[in-house]
Amino acid sequence: DHPEVLPFLSSRHSRAQPDFRGSAEFRNILGRLLRRLRSRRSKVYVYINELCTVLKARALRRRLPLLPALPSASHAQSHNPSGSSHNPSAQSHDPSGSSHNPSGSSHDPSTPSHDPSAPSHDPSTPSHDPSAPSRRPGGSRRQIRYLENLLRVYAGEIRRLQERELDFQDLDSADSPYLQENRLKRRMMRIFHRLCQLKECSSLTGRVLEQRIRFRGTRYPEVNRRVERFINRPDVFPDYSDILREIREASARHGLGLARRHMENMAQEVFREVGNRLQERRHLDLVYNFGSHLTDQYRPG
C-alpha cells in the first residue's frame, strides 16, 4: 500500500555504521522485530518506527566542512583608503573670522547641546524585548522523547538477551549475549547521563556506592578531610601506600609536624578503617542491586 516505505528503510540502513549492520546485535534486533510482526500484523508501522529508531541511533555522523569567515563591513572599511581620507575643503577657515562668536560662546544656539546626564541610545545596539519568547534551557522535548524511547528499546533488547538460552559455543564466542548485554548497558548509561543533562537534573540514582563516606578516624581535621576526599573518588579502593602518602602531604601542607613513625602507625589504622567501610559499602550495593527479572518472582520454600 505504501511503496515509499522500502526506499526509506533502505536509506536508513545505508546510513548506519557498517560494523553495526554486520553485527549479531543488529541481526538479533531484526529477528525479534520480524517475529513480533508475524504475530501482530496490525502493528507493522510500530515495529518499523522501532527499527528506524535503532538505525538512527547508530547512524554515521556527518561533519560539515568549516568555511572561512567573511570579513565584516567595519573591517573592510578600516582597510579602505577612501573611507578614512579627510576632505580638505571641509577644514578651510573663514578669513573674515566669522567662526568666533562675539558673545564668547563657541556653540550655535540653534544647535542642540548634548546633556551628559541624558541616557544615550545607540540604534545599532540591540535592545532586549521582554515580550520576546525566551528559549527554555536544556534540551527540547523532541530530544528528550527520542532518548527515552531509545532507552526503552535497549531495555527490551537487554531483557531478551537475558532470557536467551546459552550453550558452550555462545560462551566462547567473541560476540556472546553477555558481551552484547554489557555493550548495551554501557550505551544506556551514556544515554541516561545525556538525558539528565537535557533535563537539567541530577544523575544520581540512590545507590549505596553513590553515598559519600564521612571519615573522622584521626584527631587531625586536615588529615580527615584529605583522606575523605581521596576515598570518595569514583572507582578508588586505596592501599596502604596511598593512605600514607595522603597523610604525609597533609602534614607537610598544614605544618602538623608529625613524626615518620607516628604517620606510619596512623596510616595503618586509617587503612584498616577505610578498607572495612569501603568493603561494607560494596557488599550492600551488591545485595541491593544483584539479580535479574527472571528470578525476581522466585521465593525459596
LUMNU-975636 format. One record per atom (N, C-alpha, C): residue in one letter; atom name; x, y, z. Coordinates in pm, whole numbers, plus 50000, padded with zeros to 5 digits. Layout:
N
 aa at    xx    yy    zz
  A CA     X     Y     Z
...
***
This chain:
301
 aa at    xx    yy    zz
  D  N 50082 49879 50000
  D CA 50000 50000 50000
  D  C 50086 50126 50000
  H  N 50202 50119 50061
  H CA 50291 50235 50071
  H  C 50428 50197 50015
  P  N 50448 50218 49885
  P CA 50577 50176 49825
  P  C 50695 50260 49871
  E  N 50673 50375 49936
  E CA 50785 50458 49977
  E  C 50851 50408 50105
  V  N 50793 50307 50170
  V CA 50848 50260 50297
  V  C 50981 50188 50275
  L  N 50987 50102 50173
  L CA 51110 50026 50149
  L  C 51228 50116 50112
  P  N 51213 50214 50022
  P CA 51327 50304 49999
  P  C 51369 50382 50124
  F  N 51272 50417 50206
  F CA 51306 50489 50329
  F  C 51388 50401 50424
  L  N 51345 50275 50440
  L CA 51421 50184 50525
  L  C 51558 50155 50467
  S  N 51566 50146 50334
  S CA 51696 50123 50271
  S  C 51792 50239 50294
  S  N 51740 50361 50290
  S CA 51827 50477 50316
  S  C 51872 50481 50461
  R  N 51781 50445 50553
  R CA 51820 50439 50694
  R  C 51927 50332 50717
  H  N 51910 50220 50649
  H CA 52007 50111 50665
  H  C 52143 50149 50609
  S  N 52145 50221 50497
  S CA 52274 50260 50437
  S  C 52346 50366 50519
  R  N 52271 50445 50598
  R CA 52335 50548 50680
  R  C 52390 50493 50811
  A  N 52352 50372 50848
  A CA 52400 50315 50974
  A  C 52547 50277 50962
  Q  N 52610 50259 51076
  Q CA 52751 50222 51079
  Q  C 52771 50083 51021
  P  N 52873 50063 50938
  P CA 52893 49930 50877
  P  C 52917 49820 50980
  D  N 52988 49852 51088
  D CA 53012 49750 51190
  D  C 52881 49706 51256
  F  N 52792 49801 51275
  F CA 52665 49767 51339
  F  C 52576 49686 51244
  R  N 52579 49718 51115
  R CA 52495 49645 51020
  R  C 52535 49498 51008
  G  N 52664 49469 51026
  G CA 52709 49331 51017
  G  C 52722 49260 51150
  S  N 52676 49323 51258
  S CA 52693 49263 51391
  S  C 52577 49170 51424
  A  N 52603 49084 51520
  A CA 52498 48993 51567
  A  C 52389 49069 51643
  E  N 52425 49182 51700
  E CA 52326 49263 51771
  E  C 52215 49311 51678
  F  N 52255 49359 51559
  F CA 52154 49406 51463
  F  C 52070 49289 51411
  R  N 52133 49175 51389
  R CA 52056 49059 51343
  R  C 51956 49014 51449
  N  N 51996 49021 51575
  N CA 51904 48982 51682
  N  C 51785 49078 51691
  I  N 51814 49208 51679
  I CA 51705 49307 51684
  I  C 51610 49287 51567
  L  N 51666 49267 51448
  L CA 51582 49248 51329
  L  C 51500 49120 51339
  G  N 51561 49012 51388
  G CA 51485 48888 51403
  G  C 51374 48899 51505
  R  N 51400 48970 51614
  R CA 51295 48987 51715
  R  C 51179 49068 51660
  L  N 51208 49174 51583
  L CA 51100 49254 51526
  L  C 51020 49175 51423
  L  N 51088 49090 51346
  L CA 51015 49009 51248
  L  C 50924 48907 51316
  R  N 50971 48848 51426
  R CA 50885 48753 51498
  R  C 50763 48822 51557
  R  N 50783 48941 51611
  R CA 50669 49014 51665
  R  C 50575 49060 51554
  L  N 50631 49089 51436
  L CA 50546 49132 51325
  L  C 50459 49018 51273
  R  N 50512 48896 51272
  R CA 50432 48783 51225
  R  C 50313 48756 51316
  S  N 50331 48780 51444
  S CA 50221 48754 51538
  S  C 50121 48870 51544
  R  N 50166 48991 51513
  R CA 50077 49108 51521
  R  C 50098 49192 51396
  R  N 50025 49158 51291
  R CA 50040 49227 51163
  R  C 49990 49370 51169
  S  N 49899 49400 51259
  S CA 49842 49535 51265
  S  C 49941 49636 51322
  K  N 50050 49591 51384
  K CA 50148 49680 51445
  K  C 50272 49697 51357
  V  N 50255 49685 51227
  V CA 50371 49686 51138
  V  C 50445 49820 51144
  Y  N 50371 49931 51149
  Y CA 50438 50061 51150
  Y  C 50501 50092 51285
  V  N 50450 50031 51390
  V CA 50514 50047 51521
  V  C 50652 49982 51519
  Y  N 50662 49863 51460
  Y CA 50790 49794 51454
  Y  C 50885 49862 51355
  I  N 50829 49919 51247
  I CA 50914 49995 51154
  I  C 50973 50117 51223
  N  N 50892 50184 51302
  N CA 50942 50300 51376
  N  C 51049 50259 51477
  E  N 51031 50145 51541
  E CA 51132 50098 51636
  E  C 51263 50065 51565
  L  N 51254 50004 51446
  L CA 51374 49974 51368
  L  C 51444 50102 51323
  C  N 51366 50202 51282
  C CA 51425 50329 51241
  C  C 51494 50399 51358
  T  N 51437 50385 51477
  T CA 51500 50445 51595
  T  C 51636 50383 51622
  V  N 51645 50251 51610
  V CA 51772 50183 51632
  V  C 51875 50222 51526
  L  N 51833 50227 51400
  L CA 51926 50264 51293
  L  C 51970 50409 51303
  K  N 51879 50496 51346
  K CA 51916 50636 51360
  K  C 52015 50656 51473
  A  N 52001 50576 51579
  A CA 52095 50589 51691
  A  C 52236 50545 51653
  R  N 52248 50456 51556
  R CA 52380 50408 51513
  R  C 52418 50462 51376
  A  N 52364 50577 51339
  A CA 52394 50635 51207
  A  C 52531 50700 51209
  L  N 52590 50711 51091
  L CA 52718 50778 51076
  L  C 52699 50928 51094
  R  N 52789 50988 51170
  R CA 52780 51131 51195
  R  C 52855 51206 51085
  R  N 52783 51294 51018
  R CA 52845 51374 50913
  R  C 52902 51502 50973
  R  N 53022 51533 50934
  R CA 53087 51656 50979
  R  C 53089 51756 50864
  L  N 53025 51869 50886
  L CA 53020 51972 50783
  L  C 53155 52043 50774
  P  N 53202 52072 50652
  P CA 53330 52144 50639
  P  C 53316 52287 50688
  L  N 53418 52335 50756
  L CA 53418 52470 50809
  L  C 53462 52567 50700
  L  N 53378 52665 50672
  L CA 53409 52765 50571
  L  C 53480 52883 50637
  P  N 53573 52949 50564
  P CA 53640 53066 50623
  P  C 53542 53179 50642
  A  N 53558 53251 50752
  A CA 53468 53360 50785
  A  C 53489 53476 50689
  L  N 53378 53536 50643
  L CA 53386 53650 50555
  L  C 53421 53775 50634
  P  N 53501 53867 50577
  P CA 53534 53990 50651
  P  C 53411 54077 50669
  S  N 53398 54135 50786
  S CA 53283 54219 50816
  S  C 53295 54353 50745
  A  N 53184 54429 50746
  A CA 53182 54558 50677
  A  C 53273 54658 50745
  S  N 53272 54659 50880
  S CA 53358 54754 50951
  S  C 53505 54723 50929
  H  N 53537 54590 50920
  H CA 53676 54553 50895
  H  C 53719 54594 50755
  A  N 53627 54585 50658
  A CA 53660 54624 50521
  A  C 53678 54775 50509
  Q  N 53597 54851 50585
  Q CA 53610 54996 50577
  Q  C 53739 55045 50641
  S  N 53788 54970 50744
  S CA 53912 55013 50808
  S  C 54032 55000 50715
  H  N 54021 54910 50614
  H CA 54130 54894 50519
  H  C 54105 54969 50389
  N  N 53994 55043 50380
  N CA 53963 55118 50260
  N  C 54025 55257 50270
  P  N 54120 55292 50184
  P CA 54184 55424 50198
  P  C 54089 55538 50169
  S  N 53986 55515 50085
  S CA 53894 55623 50053
  S  C 53800 55653 50167
  G  N 53777 55554 50257
  G CA 53685 55577 50367
  G  C 53747 55654 50481
  S  N 53880 55653 50493
  S CA 53945 55722 50604
  S  C 54008 55855 50565
  S  N 53994 55898 50438
  S CA 54054 56024 50395
  S  C 53967 56141 50438
  H  N 54029 56254 50462
  H CA 53959 56374 50503
  H  C 53941 56466 50383
  N  N 53835 56539 50385
  N CA 53809 56636 50279
  N  C 53878 56766 50315
  P  N 53974 56809 50235
  P CA 54046 56932 50272
  P  C 53956 57054 50266
  S  N 53851 57051 50183
  S CA 53764 57168 50176
  S  C 53680 57185 50300
  A  N 53660 57075 50376
  A CA 53579 57085 50497
  A  C 53655 57149 50610
  Q  N 53790 57157 50601
  Q CA 53870 57214 50707
  Q  C 53920 57355 50673
  S  N 53866 57415 50571
  S CA 53910 57550 50535
  S  C 53856 57652 50634
  H  N 53935 57753 50664
  H CA 53898 57856 50760
  H  C 53842 57977 50687
  D  N 53754 58043 50755
  D CA 53695 58166 50701
  D  C 53789 58281 50731
  P  N 53841 58350 50629
  P CA 53936 58460 50656
  P  C 53872 58576 50728
  S  N 53741 58590 50722
  S CA 53677 58703 50789
  S  C 53666 58685 50938
  G  N 53704 58565 50987
  G CA 53700 58541 51131
  G  C 53560 58523 51184
  S  N 53465 58484 51098
  S CA 53328 58467 51143
  S  C 53308 58339 51222
  S  N 53413 58258 51238
  S CA 53398 58135 51314
  S  C 53395 58161 51463
  H  N 53434 58281 51508
  H CA 53434 58313 51650
  H  C 53305 58384 51685
  N  N 53248 58347 51798
  N CA 53124 58407 51845
  N  C 53157 58526 51932
  P  N 53103 58645 51903
  P CA 53138 58762 51984
  P  C 53094 58747 52128
  S  N 52992 58671 52153
  S CA 52944 58657 52291
  S  C 53033 58567 52375
  G  N 53136 58508 52317
  G CA 53228 58422 52391
  G  C 53190 58278 52392
  S  N 53078 58243 52332
  S CA 53034 58104 52328
  S  C 53069 58045 52193
  S  N 53125 57927 52193
  S CA 53165 57862 52069
  S  C 53056 57776 52010
  H  N 52938 57770 52073
  H CA 52829 57687 52024
  H  C 52723 57773 51959
  D  N 52659 57716 51861
  D CA 52549 57783 51795
  D  C 52423 57761 51876
  P  N 52345 57867 51906
  P CA 52224 57846 51986
  P  C 52124 57755 51919
  S  N 52125 57751 51786
  S CA 52029 57665 51718
  S  C 52069 57519 51721
  T  N 52194 57490 51762
  T CA 52241 57352 51767
  T  C 52207 57292 51902
  P  N 52140 57177 51907
  P CA 52104 57117 52036
  P  C 52228 57070 52108
  S  N 52238 57108 52236
  S CA 52353 57069 52317
  S  C 52335 56929 52371
  H  N 52446 56861 52397
  H CA 52445 56724 52446
  H  C 52450 56724 52598
  D  N 52350 56667 52659
  D CA 52344 56660 52805
  D  C 52406 56529 52850
  P  N 52515 56531 52928
  P CA 52578 56404 52968
  P  C 52491 56323 53060
  S  N 52397 56389 53130
  S CA 52310 56313 53221
  S  C 52197 56243 53149
  A  N 52171 56280 53023
  A CA 52062 56217 52949
  A  C 52106 56081 52900
  P  N 52019 55982 52905
  P CA 52057 55848 52859
  P  C 52072 55845 52709
  S  N 52187 55795 52665
  S CA 52214 55786 52521
  S  C 52160 55655 52468
  H  N 52109 55657 52348
  H CA 52053 55539 52284
  H  C 52122 55518 52151
  D  N 52188 55408 52139
  D CA 52256 55373 52016
  D  C 52163 55286 51933
  P  N 52123 55331 51814
  P CA 52030 55249 51735
  P  C 52090 55118 51690
  S  N 52224 55111 51685
  S CA 52286 54985 51643
  S  C 52290 54882 51753
  T  N 52266 54924 51879
  T CA 52269 54830 51991
  T  C 52136 54758 52001
  P  N 52135 54624 51999
  P CA 52007 54552 52006
  P  C 51947 54565 52144
  S  N 51823 54606 52147
  S CA 51752 54620 52274
  S  C 51681 54491 52308
  H  N 51671 54462 52437
  H CA 51607 54340 52484
  H  C 51457 54361 52493
  D  N 51386 54283 52420
  D CA 51240 54291 52420
  D  C 51185 54194 52522
  P  N 51120 54241 52629
  P CA 51070 54146 52729
  P  C 50958 54059 52678
  S  N 50891 54105 52571
  S CA 50781 54023 52518
  S  C 50830 53911 52428
  A  N 50962 53910 52392
  A CA 51014 53805 52305
  A  C 51020 53674 52382
  P  N 50982 53563 52320
  P CA 50983 53434 52392
  P  C 51125 53388 52418
  S  N 51156 53359 52543
  S CA 51289 53311 52581
  S  C 51298 53161 52560
  R  N 51413 53116 52512
  R CA 51432 52974 52486
  R  C 51451 52898 52616
  R  N 51383 52786 52628
  R CA 51391 52708 52750
  R  C 51528 52641 52760
  P  N 51595 52655 52876
  P CA 51726 52591 52890
  P  C 51714 52440 52885
  G  N 51825 52374 52849
  G CA 51823 52229 52839
  G  C 51784 52184 52699
  G  N 51744 52058 52688
  G CA 51709 52002 52559
  G  C 51563 52022 52526
  S  N 51531 52002 52400
  S CA 51393 52014 52356
  S  C 51315 51889 52393
  R  N 51185 51901 52386
  R CA 51100 51785 52418
  R  C 51120 51672 52318
  R  N 51150 51710 52195
  R CA 51172 51606 52093
  R  C 51298 51526 52124
  Q  N 51406 51593 52166
  Q CA 51528 51522 52202
  Q  C 51505 51430 52322
  I  N 51437 51482 52423
  I CA 51413 51403 52543
  I  C 51325 51282 52511
  R  N 51222 51302 52431
  R CA 51134 51191 52395
  R  C 51208 51086 52313
  Y  N 51297 51130 52226
  Y CA 51374 51036 52145
  Y  C 51468 50951 52231
  L  N 51537 51014 52326
  L CA 51628 50939 52412
  L  C 51552 50845 52505
  E  N 51438 50887 52554
  E CA 51358 50798 52639
  E  C 51309 50677 52561
  N  N 51269 50698 52437
  N CA 51227 50586 52353
  N  C 51344 50492 52325
  L  N 51464 50550 52306
  L CA 51582 50467 52282
  L  C 51618 50384 52405
  L  N 51599 50440 52523
  L CA 51622 50363 52646
  L  C 51527 50245 52656
  R  N 51402 50266 52618
  R CA 51305 50155 52621
  R  C 51343 50045 52522
  V  N 51392 50085 52405
  V CA 51432 49985 52306
  V  C 51550 49903 52357
  Y  N 51650 49969 52414
  Y CA 51765 49898 52468
  Y  C 51727 49811 52586
  A  N 51636 49858 52670
  A CA 51593 49777 52784
  A  C 51523 49650 52738
  G  N 51441 49660 52634
  G CA 51377 49540 52581
  G  C 51476 49443 52520
  E  N 51580 49495 52454
  E CA 51681 49408 52395
  E  C 51764 49340 52504
  I  N 51796 49412 52611
  I CA 51870 49351 52722
  I  C 51786 49242 52788
  R  N 51659 49266 52803
  R CA 51571 49164 52862
  R  C 51566 49039 52775
  R  N 51564 49058 52643
  R CA 51560 48943 52553
  R  C 51691 48865 52559
  L  N 51805 48936 52570
  L CA 51934 48867 52580
  L  C 51945 48789 52710
  Q  N 51888 48841 52818
  Q CA 51893 48769 52944
  Q  C 51807 48643 52942
  E  N 51703 48642 52862
  E CA 51615 48526 52854
  E  C 51662 48422 52752
  R  N 51768 48452 52682
  R CA 51814 48362 52576
  R  C 51887 48242 52635
  E  N 51861 48125 52576
  E CA 51930 48003 52617
  E  C 52072 48002 52560
  L  N 52168 47962 52641
  L CA 52308 47964 52600
  L  C 52363 47822 52595
  D  N 52461 47803 52508
  D CA 52536 47679 52504
  D  C 52685 47711 52517
  F  N 52768 47610 52508
  F CA 52912 47631 52527
  F  C 52973 47713 52413
  Q  N 52918 47702 52293
  Q CA 52970 47781 52182
  Q  C 52943 47930 52203
  D  N 52827 47962 52259
  D CA 52798 48103 52287
  D  C 52890 48160 52393
  L  N 52927 48078 52490
  L CA 53016 48126 52595
  L  C 53156 48155 52543
  D  N 53200 48079 52443
  D CA 53333 48101 52385
  D  C 53334 48204 52273
  S  N 53217 48251 52232
  S CA 53209 48343 52119
  S  C 53254 48483 52162
  A  N 53317 48553 52066
  A CA 53359 48691 52094
  A  C 53242 48788 52092
  D  N 53127 48742 52043
  D CA 53007 48825 52039
  D  C 52894 48753 52113
  S  N 52925 48704 52231
  S CA 52828 48629 52309
  S  C 52719 48721 52362
  P  N 52605 48666 52404
  P CA 52499 48751 52462
  P  C 52544 48830 52583
  Y  N 52639 48776 52660
  Y CA 52689 48850 52775
  Y  C 52760 48979 52731
  L  N 52843 48968 52627
  L CA 52914 49086 52577
  L  C 52818 49185 52512
  Q  N 52718 49134 52440
  Q CA 52619 49223 52382
  Q  C 52541 49297 52491
  E  N 52506 49225 52595
  E CA 52434 49289 52706
  E  C 52520 49395 52774
  N  N 52649 49366 52789
  N CA 52739 49464 52850
  N  C 52750 49590 52765
  R  N 52761 49574 52633
  R CA 52769 49691 52545
  R  C 52641 49773 52549
  L  N 52527 49706 52551
  L CA 52400 49778 52557
  L  C 52385 49855 52689
  K  N 52430 49795 52797
  K CA 52420 49864 52926
  K  C 52511 49987 52930
  R  N 52628 49976 52869
  R CA 52716 50094 52864
  R  C 52654 50206 52780
  R  N 52590 50169 52670
  R CA 52523 50271 52589
  R  C 52406 50332 52665
  M  N 52334 50250 52739
  M CA 52223 50303 52818
  M  C 52272 50402 52923
  M  N 52388 50376 52982
  M CA 52442 50469 53080
  M  C 52479 50602 53015
  R  N 52538 50596 52896
  R CA 52571 50721 52827
  R  C 52444 50798 52789
  I  N 52342 50726 52742
  I CA 52216 50791 52708
  I  C 52151 50850 52833
  F  N 52159 50777 52944
  F CA 52099 50825 53068
  F  C 52165 50954 53116
  H  N 52299 50960 53111
  H CA 52368 51082 53152
  H  C 52335 51198 53058
  R  N 52325 51170 52929
  R CA 52288 51276 52835
  R  C 52145 51323 52860
  L  N 52057 51230 52893
  L CA 51918 51266 52923
  L  C 51910 51353 53049
  C  N 51992 51323 53147
  C CA 51995 51406 53269
  C  C 52046 51546 53238
  Q  N 52142 51557 53146
  Q CA 52190 51690 53108
  Q  C 52081 51770 53038
  L  N 52005 51704 52950
  L CA 51899 51776 52879
  L  C 51786 51815 52973
  K  N 51756 51730 53070
  K CA 51651 51762 53167
  K  C 51700 51851 53280
  E  N 51833 51873 53285
  E CA 51894 51955 53390
  E  C 51859 51901 53529
  C  N 51880 51772 53546
  C CA 51855 51708 53674
  C  C 51978 51625 53711
  S  N 51982 51580 53835
  S CA 52095 51503 53884
  S  C 52091 51361 53827
  S  N 52210 51306 53802
  S CA 52221 51170 53751
  S  C 52238 51067 53862
  L  N 52227 51108 53987
  L CA 52239 51014 54098
  L  C 52115 50926 54103
  T  N 52136 50797 54126
  T CA 52026 50700 54127
  T  C 51992 50651 54266
  G  N 52067 50692 54368
  G CA 52039 50648 54504
  G  C 52108 50520 54544
  R  N 52202 50472 54464
  R CA 52274 50350 54501
  R  C 52365 50376 54621
  V  N 52400 50268 54688
  V CA 52486 50280 54806
  V  C 52625 50330 54766
  L  N 52671 50291 54647
  L CA 52803 50335 54602
  L  C 52810 50486 54581
  E  N 52696 50551 54561
  E CA 52695 50695 54540
  E  C 52691 50775 54670
  Q  N 52674 50707 54782
  Q CA 52670 50776 54911
  Q  C 52812 50812 54956
  R  N 52828 50933 55004
  R CA 52959 50981 55045
  R  C 52995 50926 55183
  I  N 53120 50884 55197
  I CA 53171 50832 55324
  I  C 53230 50947 55405
  R  N 53181 50966 55525
  R CA 53235 51067 55615
  R  C 53343 51002 55702
  F  N 53462 51058 55696
  F CA 53574 50999 55771
  F  C 53617 51094 55882
  R  N 53618 51041 56005
  R CA 53664 51115 56123
  R  C 53752 51024 56208
  G  N 53841 50951 56144
  G CA 53917 50848 56213
  G  C 54038 50897 56289
  T  N 54084 51019 56266
  T CA 54200 51072 56337
  T  C 54160 51200 56411
  R  N 54251 51247 56494
  R CA 54224 51371 56568
  R  C 54275 51495 56496
  Y  N 54316 51477 56370
  Y CA 54363 51589 56289
  Y  C 54260 51617 56180
  P  N 54189 51728 56184
  P CA 54087 51756 56080
  P  C 54147 51768 55940
  E  N 54271 51816 55930
  E CA 54333 51828 55798
  E  C 54355 51691 55734
  V  N 54398 51595 55814
  V CA 54417 51459 55763
  V  C 54283 51396 55728
  N  N 54182 51419 55811
  N CA 54050 51362 55785
  N  C 53991 51413 55653
  R  N 54004 51542 55629
  R CA 53949 51598 55506
  R  C 54020 51544 55383
  R  N 54152 51532 55391
  R CA 54227 51484 55274
  R  C 54197 51337 55246
  V  N 54189 51255 55350
  V CA 54157 51114 55331
  V  C 54013 51099 55280
  E  N 53922 51181 55330
  E CA 53783 51173 55286
  E  C 53769 51208 55139
  R  N 53839 51311 55094
  R CA 53834 51345 54951
  R  C 53891 51233 54865
  F  N 53995 51167 54915
  F CA 54059 51064 54834
  F  C 53971 50939 54822
  I  N 53910 50894 54930
  I CA 53834 50769 54926
  I  C 53699 50787 54859
  N  N 53652 50910 54841
  N CA 53524 50932 54774
  N  C 53539 50958 54625
  R  N 53658 50941 54573
  R CA 53674 50949 54428
  R  C 53608 50827 54363
  P  N 53558 50841 54241
  P CA 53495 50726 54176
  P  C 53596 50617 54142
  D  N 53556 50493 54167
  D CA 53638 50375 54133
  D  C 53775 50379 54200
  V  N 53777 50411 54328
  V CA 53902 50416 54404
  V  C 53891 50322 54523
  F  N 53987 50230 54535
  F CA 54000 50147 54654
  F  C 54146 50157 54696
  P  N 54179 50245 54792
  P CA 54319 50277 54822
  P  C 54390 50162 54893
  D  N 54521 50161 54880
  D CA 54603 50068 54957
  D  C 54679 50146 55064
  Y  N 54767 50077 55134
  Y CA 54837 50139 55247
  Y  C 54926 50255 55201
  S  N 54994 50238 55089
  S CA 55083 50344 55041
  S  C 55006 50470 55003
  D  N 54885 50454 54949
  D CA 54803 50572 54916
  D  C 54764 50650 55042
  I  N 54723 50578 55145
  I CA 54684 50645 55270
  I  C 54805 50714 55333
  L  N 54920 50646 55333
  L CA 55041 50707 55391
  L  C 55082 50832 55314
  R  N 55069 50828 55183
  R CA 55104 50946 55103
  R  C 55011 51063 55134
  E  N 54881 51037 55149
  E CA 54787 51144 55181
  E  C 54817 51205 55318
  I  N 54854 51121 55415
  I CA 54885 51173 55548
  I  C 55012 51258 55544
  R  N 55113 51213 55471
  R CA 55237 51291 55460
  R  C 55212 51425 55392
  E  N 55133 51426 55286
  E CA 55106 51552 55217
  E  C 55024 51647 55304
  A  N 54930 51593 55382
  A CA 54853 51679 55472
  A  C 54942 51736 55582
  S  N 55035 51656 55634
  S CA 55125 51705 55738
  S  C 55219 51812 55684
  A  N 55269 51793 55562
  A CA 55360 51892 55505
  A  C 55287 52019 55464
  R  N 55164 52006 55416
  R CA 55091 52124 55368
  R  C 55046 52213 55483
  H  N 54999 52151 55591
  H CA 54944 52227 55703
  H  C 55041 52241 55819
  G  N 55165 52194 55804
  G CA 55265 52210 55908
  G  C 55230 52140 56038
  L  N 55183 52016 56029
  L CA 55145 51943 56150
  L  C 55266 51892 56227
  G  N 55378 51873 56158
  G CA 55499 51828 56225
  G  C 55491 51687 56279
  L  N 55425 51596 56206
  L CA 55411 51458 56251
  L  C 55539 51381 56225
  A  N 55576 51298 56321
  A CA 55696 51215 56305
  A  C 55668 51101 56207
  R  N 55774 51047 56149
  R CA 55758 50942 56049
  R  C 55693 50818 56108
  R  N 55737 50778 56227
  R CA 55679 50659 56290
  R  C 55532 50681 56325
  H  N 55501 50800 56369
  H CA 55362 50831 56403
  H  C 55273 50828 56278
  M  N 55322 50879 56166
  M CA 55243 50877 56042
  M  C 55223 50735 55991
  E  N 55323 50649 56007
  E CA 55307 50510 55963
  E  C 55204 50436 56047
  N  N 55207 50456 56180
  N CA 55106 50393 56265
  N  C 54966 50446 56234
  M  N 54957 50577 56211
  M CA 54827 50636 56177
  M  C 54777 50582 56044
  A  N 54866 50565 55947
  A CA 54826 50514 55816
  A  C 54772 50371 55826
  Q  N 54831 50289 55912
  Q CA 54781 50153 55929
  Q  C 54640 50152 55986
  E  N 54615 50235 56087
  E CA 54481 50240 56146
  E  C 54379 50295 56047
  V  N 54417 50401 55976
  V CA 54325 50460 55878
  V  C 54296 50362 55765
  F  N 54399 50291 55720
  F CA 54379 50196 55610
  F  C 54283 50085 55649
  R  N 54294 50033 55770
  R CA 54202 49928 55814
  R  C 54058 49980 55822
  E  N 54040 50098 55878
  E CA 53905 50153 55890
  E  C 53845 50185 55754
  V  N 53924 50248 55667
  V CA 53873 50283 55534
  V  C 53842 50158 55453
  G  N 53929 50056 55460
  G CA 53905 49933 55386
  G  C 53777 49863 55431
  N  N 53752 49860 55562
  N CA 53630 49796 55611
  N  C 53505 49871 55565
  R  N 53510 50002 55567
  R CA 53392 50079 55528
  R  C 53365 50071 55378
  L  N 53471 50072 55297
  L CA 53452 50057 55153
  L  C 53402 49918 55117
  Q  N 53455 49817 55184
  Q CA 53410 49681 55158
  Q  C 53264 49662 55200
  E  N 53226 49721 55311
  E CA 53087 49712 55354
  E  C 52994 49782 55257
  R  N 53037 49896 55204
  R CA 52953 49968 55108
  R  C 52935 49889 54979
  R  N 53042 49827 54931
  R CA 53029 49746 54809
  R  C 52941 49624 54832
  H  N 52950 49564 54950
  H CA 52867 49448 54979
  H  C 52719 49486 54982
  L  N 52686 49599 55045
  L CA 52547 49643 55048
  L  C 52496 49677 54909
  D  N 52580 49737 54826
  D CA 52537 49768 54689
  D  C 52510 49640 54610
  L  N 52593 49538 54632
  L CA 52570 49411 54563
  L  C 52441 49345 54610
  V  N 52413 49351 54739
  V CA 52291 49290 54792
  V  C 52167 49359 54737
  Y  N 52171 49492 54728
  Y CA 52053 49566 54685
  Y  C 52030 49561 54535
  N  N 52135 49540 54455
  N CA 52123 49551 54309
  N  C 52146 49420 54235
  F  N 52189 49316 54303
  F CA 52216 49191 54234
  F  C 52084 49120 54203
  G  N 52079 49057 54085
  G CA 51960 48981 54049
  G  C 51921 49003 53905
  S  N 51810 48945 53866
  S CA 51758 48954 53731
  S  C 51607 48946 53736
  H  N 51543 48995 53631
  H CA 51397 48987 53628
  H  C 51348 48843 53618
  L  N 51439 48751 53579
  L CA 51399 48610 53571
  L  C 51382 48548 53709
  T  N 51450 48604 53809
  T CA 51444 48548 53944
  T  C 51376 48641 54044
  D  N 51318 48751 53997
  D CA 51255 48844 54090
  D  C 51135 48783 54160
  Q  N 51061 48697 54090
  Q CA 50941 48638 54148
  Q  C 50969 48509 54226
  Y  N 51096 48469 54230
  Y CA 51129 48344 54299
  Y  C 51129 48365 54449
  R  N 51063 48277 54520
  R CA 51059 48279 54666
  R  C 51098 48141 54716
  P  N 51213 48128 54782
  P CA 51255 47994 54828
  P  C 51156 47939 54929
  G  N 51130 47809 54915
  G CA 51035 47746 55006
  G  C 51098 47712 55137
***
